[in-house]
Amino acid sequence: MKGNNKLGVALAIVGILTGLLVLFLMSDIYQVNIDGKMAGERPDEAITVQIVFALLSWLGVAAGALWVMVLYGFLNGAKWAWFWGTVAATVQILAGFFPMIPPSSIGLPAPTIWVFLIAFALWFGMLLIGGVDKKIIAVAFVSGLAYVLTFIDGVGAISRHQTEAKGFVSSIYAMSQMVNWWGAAVWASFIFGLVKGRSWTLPVGVFAAAMSMFGGFPVGVTDVIVKGRFSMFLVAPVMSTALLVYLLRPSTRKMIEAWNASN
């Protein structure tokens, strides 16, 4: 499949249509989910949906436009096309994943699962066309989980800031919110550098893990203390800690350096 421009053209067209699908699906479920959260006496989640659904729709549609550039690249045999297709698919994975959660919690349909599944297939397709090593794909996949979960920690912080009593506890959610979203962006940058074989990949991976830990552990530990039970806020920083340990291993460094050298 490496260098298969015809397949790339087909996948790019699917990516373009997926961008339009994001627009129409998100428009369809946007107000319904806001109203559903209000009816369920969760105005905090209604506000969160109002903010995050719009943001993810912007990103998903923009990624659809990026697929047009990718299509142009494949039609002209450009070597960069698969990489930018990977970028577009990575964004659309996020745009499709989180919007499944709020409707599922109140018994509403979650149609963006199709965006998520299509984008996931496009992501793997781009990496195979790019000839990315299977071990590198595996690391990118696990890092992708950290990317999505770190973003979700930022989403959760928006809601918890509204529900906690005003003071230190509510403020720590506000102070950590954008750290998690920036951390998700750094994880995405790490994935892009990793699959492209860039020399700065490993340091950025260390940075991404640290961002997730700095953003996730404070809210996660606070949540445990306040609620007296395990917090889902901890999943992203714990996974990022494990990835940090993995990235710091000499064998991992050698593998990444060997991949970089081959590019």
Secondary structure, DSSP 8 states (H G I E B T S, - for coil): -TT-HHHHHHHHHHHHHHHHHHHHHHHHHHHHHHHHHHHTT-HHHHHHHHHHHHHHHHHHHHHHHHHHHHHHHHHTT-TTHHHHHHHHHHHHHHHHHGGGHHHHHTT---TTHHHHHHHHHHHHHHHHHTT--HHHHHHHHHHHHHHHHHHHHHHHHHHHHHHS-TTHHHHHHHHHHHHHHHHHHHHHHHHHHHHHT-TTHHHHHHHHHHHHHHHHHHHHHHHHHHHSS--GGGHHHHHHHHHHHHHTSHHHHHHHHHHHHH-
